[in-house]
Amino acid sequence: MTTVVGGVYAERCIEPFWDDVYGSGGRAAAAICGELPDVKLVTYRARALGDGIENLKAAYGLAISGPEADADISFEYVHSLADPRITPRPDAIPRLPELEVDDDTVLRFGMMEGGARVRARRAVYDPQSAFDPRPFAENGSSVEELALILNRLEARRLTGADEPAVMLDRLLGERVADVVVLKMGAKGLLVGDREERGTASAYKSDIVWKIGSGDVFSAAFTLFWAIEGRPPSEAADLSSRATSFYCGTRSLPFPAAHDLRREIAEPVAAGEGRIYLAAPFFNLAERWLVDEIRAQLLLMGVEVFSPLHDVGPGPADFVAPRDLEGLDRCQSVLAVLNGGDAGTIFEVGYAVARGIPVVVLAQNVRSEDLKMPVGSGCRIVEDMVSAIYHAVWSLG
């Protein structure tokens, strides 16, 4: 049988709206239940989340067990790329006794309120802690074959290395794991075992919903590698497709492998270049939005030209030439058309005339006012996170 061990928490997001009970454990179990009829979820069952846990049972047919707990942990997001506000503060969450899990196949996540001691034939471990990822075997867990799924921050913490290939070499060479999947954002995945190394792509989706995307990837890899026995690179590719399906639909469980291959087909091509951030910045809300978009792009390693930050306010004969000079040096435009600012509309038209791809963030904008951007080939997006990703992808 298959056991998922991980947290079940309340999740709330302002934009796009989300208010539900999942957490890594709940979401991963829900993600694979379509292909596996006997999924067990072991977690700390917060009394205050009892209704949400019962909903998970009923909606996905899960067998959920574990000790009851007083901690009512919630994650609150402004948007799906934002760092969440965690309540209670992580340092105020009581540490509970470790869970004991013994099964043929186990997917283990790091948890806020405790840990899990695992015994399994095959296990997949996602520590989910950029600042303090704990080694799988540190607490006495034992497994015949282990796959480790990490982002670059986690891998850096575990290995002390900066280069992805070196990270993989150290993790595999020191027998920390038998398989390692290193997630590198738009650059895809680096995958390796003791015999070979390979890569896998990330895949695009029309809408990009990021909360829980890593949970779904780990669940999919558990299905495709640990249970179905596919080679690591193939399992990682299918897991990327499953993640794209989830990001674009927020739907669980994800489809079977043959459907994923048919439905999810456009890989992300890692590109280089600079994005021009066209947006009004005449009040606090507009300035916050520009700051947030720019910050998220920079975190992705993308160069940004922002008129607010790189030119600033001033008279027309000072601002306009410098803004347009900056636009000429960019390979893509992300334009915020909320409010119909004349300067932003001009910049969109200028970019279209120069053949520069344009992604438009348009919220509460009349369709009539979008006729020219739509008709000239701009991509119209209704939420900030999707706009950010499509702007980055347009560089490829």
PAROPA-204542 format. One line per 3 residues: number of its first residue (from 1); their letters; for each residue x, y, z of C-alpha. Coordinates in steps of 0.25 Angstrom, whole numbers, plus 5000, padded with zeros to 4 digits. Layout:
REM residues N
NUM = A = X Y Z  ...
This chain:
REM residues 396
1 = MTT = 5000 5000 5000  5004 5015 4999  5004 5025 5011
4 = VVG = 5006 5040 5010  5011 5046 5023  5010 5061 5024
7 = GVY = 5003 5073 5030  4988 5077 5028  4986 5092 5029
10 = AER = 4977 5103 5026  4980 5111 5014  4975 5125 5010
13 = CIE = 4978 5133 4998  4973 5147 4995  4976 5147 4980
16 = PFW = 4972 5138 4974  4962 5135 4985  4965 5122 4992
19 = DDV = 4960 5117 5006  4961 5102 5009  4968 5091 5017
22 = YGS = 4979 5083 5010  4993 5085 5014  5004 5077 5007
25 = GGR = 4999 5063 5013  4985 5066 5009  4988 5071 4995
28 = AAA = 4998 5060 4992  4988 5049 4996  4977 5055 4988
31 = AIC = 4986 5057 4976  4989 5042 4974  4976 5036 4979
34 = GEL = 4970 5035 4965  4981 5025 4961  4982 5018 4975
37 = PDV = 4970 5013 4982  4977 5010 4995  4984 5023 4999
40 = KLV = 4986 5025 5014  4989 5039 5020  4996 5040 5033
43 = TYR = 4996 5054 5040  4994 5062 5052  4979 5064 5053
46 = ARA = 4976 5078 5058  4963 5078 5065  4959 5092 5060
49 = LGD = 4961 5086 5045  4952 5074 5048  4942 5078 5037
52 = GIE = 4952 5080 5027  4959 5067 5030  4945 5060 5029
55 = NLK = 4943 5067 5015  4956 5062 5010  4952 5048 5014
58 = AAY = 4939 5049 5007  4943 5056 4995  4955 5047 4992
61 = GLA = 4952 5034 4999  4964 5035 5008  4968 5027 5020
64 = ISG = 4973 5038 5030  4979 5035 5043  4988 5041 5053
67 = PEA = 4988 5047 5067  4979 5058 5070  4986 5072 5072
70 = DAD = 4982 5085 5078  4990 5093 5068  4982 5100 5058
73 = ISF = 4992 5104 5047  4988 5113 5036  4995 5119 5024
76 = EYV = 4990 5132 5018  4995 5138 5005  4993 5151 4998
79 = HSL = 4995 5144 4985  5000 5130 4981  5015 5134 4980
82 = ADP = 5015 5141 4993  5022 5137 5005  5010 5132 5015
85 = RIT = 5007 5138 5028  5007 5126 5037  4999 5125 5049
88 = PRP = 5003 5122 5060  5017 5127 5057  5026 5115 5054
91 = DAI = 5034 5117 5067  5022 5117 5075  5016 5103 5070
94 = PRL = 5018 5092 5080  5027 5081 5075  5019 5068 5076
97 = PEL = 5024 5053 5077  5028 5047 5064  5018 5039 5055
100 = EVD = 5022 5025 5052  5019 5020 5038  5022 5006 5032
103 = DDT = 5018 5003 5018  5023 4998 5005  5023 5012 4999
106 = VLR = 5023 5025 5007  5023 5040 5003  5028 5048 5014
109 = FGM = 5028 5063 5015  5034 5072 5026  5023 5077 5035
112 = MEG = 5022 5089 5044  5018 5082 5057  5026 5069 5057
115 = GAR = 5033 5059 5048  5031 5045 5044  5040 5032 5046
118 = VRA = 5038 5024 5033  5041 5010 5030  5038 5006 5015
121 = RRA = 5043 4999 5003  5043 5011 4994  5041 5026 5000
124 = VYD = 5040 5040 4994  5044 5051 5003  5041 5066 5001
127 = PQS = 5047 5073 5013  5040 5086 5010  5049 5095 5018
130 = AFD = 5058 5105 5011  5065 5109 5024  5066 5096 5031
133 = PRP = 5064 5083 5023  5066 5071 5032  5073 5058 5026
136 = FAE = 5063 5047 5024  5071 5037 5033  5074 5047 5044
139 = NGS = 5062 5042 5052  5064 5027 5050  5056 5026 5037
142 = SVE = 5060 5014 5028  5057 5011 5014  5062 5002 5003
145 = ELA = 5062 5012 4992  5060 5027 4995  5057 5039 4985
148 = LIL = 5060 5053 4990  5052 5064 4984  5059 5078 4987
151 = NRL = 5059 5092 4982  5072 5099 4980  5071 5106 4994
154 = EAR = 5069 5093 5001  5080 5086 4993  5090 5097 4996
157 = RLT = 5087 5095 5011  5089 5080 5010  5101 5080 5002
160 = GAD = 5108 5094 5004  5109 5095 4988  5104 5105 4979
163 = EPA = 5105 5098 4965  5093 5089 4962  5102 5078 4957
166 = VML = 5111 5078 4969  5099 5077 4978  5095 5065 4971
169 = DRL = 5109 5059 4971  5110 5061 4986  5096 5056 4990
172 = LGE = 5097 5043 4981  5112 5041 4984  5110 5042 4999
175 = RVA = 5098 5032 4998  5089 5042 5004  5079 5037 4994
178 = DVV = 5078 5027 4982  5070 5037 4973  5071 5053 4974
181 = VLK = 5061 5062 4967  5066 5077 4967  5055 5087 4964
184 = MGA = 5061 5099 4957  5049 5108 4953  5048 5112 4938
187 = KGL = 5061 5104 4936  5053 5091 4939  5059 5079 4947
190 = LVG = 5072 5072 4948  5070 5058 4951  5080 5047 4955
193 = DRE = 5082 5033 4961  5095 5025 4963  5096 5021 4948
196 = ERG = 5091 5034 4940  5088 5048 4940  5077 5055 4932
199 = TAS = 5068 5067 4931  5053 5069 4930  5045 5081 4926
202 = AYK = 5035 5090 4933  5022 5091 4926  5013 5104 4923
205 = SDI = 4999 5106 4927  4989 5117 4923  4987 5120 4938
208 = VWK = 4998 5119 4948  4993 5115 4962  5005 5112 4971
211 = IGS = 5000 5109 4985  5003 5094 4986  5009 5092 4973
214 = GDV = 5022 5085 4980  5012 5076 4987  5006 5071 4974
217 = FSA = 5020 5069 4968  5025 5060 4980  5012 5052 4979
220 = AFT = 5013 5050 4965  5027 5046 4966  5023 5036 4977
223 = LFW = 5013 5030 4967  5021 5029 4955  5035 5025 4961
226 = AIE = 5032 5018 4974  5019 5011 4970  5019 5009 4955
229 = GRP = 5034 5007 4954  5037 5017 4943  5052 5022 4941
232 = PSE = 5054 5035 4949  5055 5045 4937  5042 5039 4931
235 = AAD = 5035 5040 4945  5040 5055 4946  5035 5058 4933
238 = LSS = 5021 5053 4936  5021 5059 4949  5024 5073 4943
241 = RAT = 5012 5070 4934  5004 5067 4946  5008 5080 4953
244 = SFY = 5005 5088 4940  4991 5082 4940  4989 5085 4955
247 = CGT = 4994 5100 4953  4985 5102 4941  4972 5096 4948
250 = RSL = 4974 5095 4963  4968 5081 4961  4971 5068 4968
253 = PFP = 4974 5057 4965  4982 5059 4953  4980 5050 4940
256 = AAH = 4987 5037 4937  5000 5037 4930  4995 5035 4916
259 = DLR = 4985 5047 4918  4996 5056 4923  5005 5053 4911
262 = REI = 4993 5057 4902  4988 5069 4909  5001 5076 4915
265 = AEP = 5010 5078 4903  5017 5091 4903  5030 5091 4911
268 = VAA = 5036 5104 4917  5048 5109 4909  5058 5116 4918
271 = GEG = 5061 5129 4912  5069 5141 4915  5066 5156 4914
274 = RIY = 5060 5168 4921  5045 5170 4924  5039 5185 4923
277 = LAA = 5029 5187 4935  5019 5197 4929  5009 5201 4940
280 = PFF = 5003 5213 4947  5009 5217 4960  5001 5229 4965
283 = NLA = 4996 5224 4978  5000 5214 4989  4992 5202 4983
286 = ERW = 4999 5204 4969  5012 5206 4975  5011 5193 4984
289 = LVD = 5007 5185 4971  5019 5190 4963  5028 5187 4975
292 = EIR = 5022 5173 4977  5023 5169 4962  5037 5174 4961
295 = AQL = 5041 5167 4974  5036 5154 4969  5042 5155 4955
298 = LLM = 5056 5158 4962  5054 5146 4971  5053 5138 4958
301 = GVE = 5066 5143 4953  5060 5152 4942  5065 5166 4939
304 = VFS = 5054 5177 4940  5053 5191 4935  5043 5198 4944
307 = PLH = 5041 5213 4940  5037 5215 4955  5050 5210 4960
310 = DVG = 5060 5212 4948  5055 5226 4944  5045 5231 4954
313 = PGP = 5035 5243 4953  5038 5256 4946  5034 5265 4935
316 = ADF = 5030 5259 4921  5043 5263 4914  5051 5256 4924
319 = VAP = 5043 5243 4927  5038 5239 4913  5051 5238 4906
322 = RDL = 5057 5230 4917  5045 5221 4918  5045 5218 4903
325 = EGL = 5060 5216 4903  5058 5206 4914  5047 5199 4906
328 = DRC = 5056 5198 4894  5066 5190 4902  5056 5180 4907
331 = QSV = 5051 5167 4901  5037 5166 4907  5027 5175 4913
334 = LAV = 5018 5173 4925  5007 5183 4925  4997 5186 4936
337 = LNG = 4985 5192 4929  4976 5193 4942  4971 5207 4942
340 = GDA = 4974 5210 4927  4986 5219 4929  4990 5226 4917
343 = GTI = 5005 5225 4918  5004 5210 4920  4994 5209 4908
346 = FEV = 5005 5217 4900  5016 5207 4904  5008 5195 4900
349 = GYA = 5006 5201 4886  5020 5205 4885  5025 5191 4888
352 = VAR = 5015 5184 4879  5020 5193 4868  5034 5189 4871
355 = GIP = 5030 5174 4871  5033 5172 4886  5023 5162 4892
358 = VVV = 5014 5168 4902  5007 5161 4914  4995 5170 4919
361 = LAQ = 4990 5169 4933  4975 5173 4932  4966 5172 4944
364 = NVR = 4952 5179 4944  4955 5184 4930  4944 5185 4920
367 = SED = 4946 5176 4908  4943 5188 4899  4956 5194 4905
370 = LKM = 4964 5182 4902  4960 5181 4887  4974 5187 4882
373 = PVG = 4983 5179 4891  4975 5166 4888  4975 5169 4873
376 = SGC = 4989 5172 4872  4994 5159 4879  4996 5163 4893
379 = RIV = 4994 5152 4903  4983 5156 4913  4983 5151 4927
382 = EDM = 4974 5153 4939  4983 5150 4951  4997 5155 4955
385 = VSA = 5004 5142 4957  5000 5137 4943  5004 5150 4937
388 = IYH = 5018 5149 4943  5020 5135 4938  5015 5138 4924
391 = AVW = 5024 5150 4923  5036 5141 4928  5032 5130 4918
394 = SLG = 5031 5140 4906  5046 5142 4908  5048 5128 4903
